[in-house]
Amino acid sequence: MAPRQSFSTMPFAKVYPLYVQKAERKGRTKEEVDQIICWLTGYDMPGLQQQIEQANNFETFFAQAPAIHPNSSLIKGVVCGVRVEDIDDPLMQKVRHLDKLIDELAKGKAMEKILRK
């Protein structure tokens, strides 16, 4: 069995289409996924597109993010059996915050609630 690729080295561009597929399977849109990612990271659409085209890994993706949203600390809950608010590793917590937001989108939550307004 091959070792699991660390999120720090995994290209964001490899996971991004999976976020979109998950949302679209539940009747949500790519635009909503993009809105969530931009809200969390501070990227604008050209900046997000550039990250995807450059195939930057998650570590670089979050390191270059213009501004992690201050309300990201309000993201709570369980992803893959782990409470996101209890994750010590800052990079892993950001990745799981994003996962949690996409999960909420796929579960039909209103954007206002997802974006912690």
Order of alpha helices (4+ residues) and beta strands (2+ residues): alpha-alpha-alpha-alpha-beta-beta-alpha-alpha
